[in-house]
Amino acid sequence: MKTFLGKFILFLLLVLPTTLMVFENGPGSFIVRADDAMEGEVDAEDDDEATVEDDSGPEEGDQAVRETEQGEEEEEEEDTQLKPSEDTDVTILFTKPVGTNDLPSGQVVRFMVGFKNKGEKDFEVKSLETSFRYPQDYSFYIQNFTALTLNQMVEPNKEATFEYGFTPSEAFNSRPFGLTILLNYKDSEGNEFQNAVFNETINVVEPDEGLDGETFFLYVFLVAILVLGLVGAQQLLTSFGKKRLGKGKSAPKVEMGTTKTDVDYSWLPQETLQGMSKSPKGSPRGGSPRKRKSKRGSGEE
């Protein structure tokens, strides 16, 4: 009974406060407040979206302006880019190396540029420029070589030849590059022109110098290994041959003598056996020579 009463009091303590709140605020108060909260959240989300849209507007506008400016700059560069003159002929000839697009790194590459004035005006050749470009985008410079200043006047129907040399870096081994060679000149009226004498992809390769130091030491190392291998094989074969010959030879025979035999000496006289025991080297017939002599003497008597 006490246990049931305790549980009932605990149940009332839990349920009574909730019941009082429901009756005080009305049945629909919780739902209305939830709806109000949801409406507030939706309004807040709408405000955030509006704010985001308002913020993204200027960025898109700035991007459009930038694209327009970039397009205008590219058009201006195309308009200002120098072009070759129709009254000139320009040729190029590589003298080192000859007839190849593979340029050795660390060595001087030389070429000659021919300029012919076939017009009626004088042309002044200003400079010769050489550079490495990115093969996929020739507007991207990788290395600029020193420009050759010429300032040489070429009269009508005259020709001039210019020589230039540069050295590709060894860091560019086994890589393709765009080689661009530009010749800058102007006419007597001050109009400037530019000829792309060479504008192709080349390969920077390691020079073929024959037997260099690294290759020499590599060959020496290989020869040393070969000599050591031959010496080791010789030692192995020698030791194997000695073992084989040792097994083929029979062991030497050792004579044991006749000290222990099964000969029957019972038929010999006792005197003879005593003489044999005293001098083993004596004859088995009898004693020493003196005794034999004495026996002979006694016989004669």
Summary of the structure (lengths in Angstrom):
residues: 301
radius of gyration: 59.9
end to end distance: 165.2
largest distance: 181.4
contacts: 666
relative contact order: 0.08
helix: 45%
strand: 28%
